[in-house]
Amino acid sequence: MPGDLDYKGYLKLDQLLQLQQPLADPPSHDETLFIVVHQVFELWFRLLLHEIDKIFALLDDGDVIESERLMRRLTSIVRLFIPKLSVLETMLPSDFIQFRDRLKPASGFQSVQFREIEFASGLKDRRYFGMFKGDAEATARLERRFAEPAMWDHFVGLLKRQGYNVEGEESQRRSIVSIYNREGDHALRILCEAMIEYDEMFSLWREHHVRMAQRMIGSKPGTGQATVESTYGKPSAMGSMGVDYLTQTLTKKFFPILWAARTEM
Ligand code: HEM
């Protein structure tokens, strides 16, 4: 009965708090920190995907105001990622090394939800499928995100229905610039700002993550090394692993046309 539901039952805390199970032998104090921080990230990733799907529906309905409000929610979540990494940065490299070997080849690189967020936000890259070969559920999730329209497609669809010319990237960029004109659509302008802010915040997280990785492991290979190699083919094609790989991701942008339009404003 609903009346019987208490805090613990509603949040399924008994199950949730059973899920932190360190592997290091002998035990390593900071492994619990490492597990909790990663699990918390995955929960936030789950929420991001939930919000992204809602934004897609709102954009398709032409609801600019609500899309903008939830877009700002995405940014608020991603903004939280940055100080959360600082919690992990209280760990010493020498403490991390005590349990790091047990992680191989597990790495945030293998986070399906992270890749779903990238795909849904516009960064679709088939090379990332390689590492999920043995995982049918993960592959199906990624296939769905890969096939579905991404954030930019939903946004461009909304512009088209409002009469903007969006045939090709050149027209899209010009339409964005016109939205920023004094007589342009105010609500759309605010939505564009919310989108670029989400994109910017994500880049800032990438930046902090690579610095943190460097601080923790220097130029050692990442724990996802084997999968990076099988995903990207020869390391020489994509640079070396670990921090070098992460550095290459720093130029990624969800909405390159929004960024390109800034030059013309
Ligand atoms: C001690 C802390 C951490 C270190 C040293 C670290 C290191 C790395 C390295 C070296 C990579 C590149 C792939 C590889 O070589 O394995 C990577 C990828 C990644 N890590 Fe971390 N990481 C840490 C914490 C975290 C946390 C807390 C998260 C949150 C979920 C995270 C999420 C990711 C993601 C999503 C990727 C893939 C990035 C991309 O492909 O653009 N990492 N990490």
Residues whose N, C-alpha, C, O or C-beta is under 5 A from the ligand:
A	BS01	HEM	V37 H38 F41 S107 G108 F109 S111 F114 A213 M216 I217 P221 G222 T223 G224 Q225 M241 G242 V243 T249
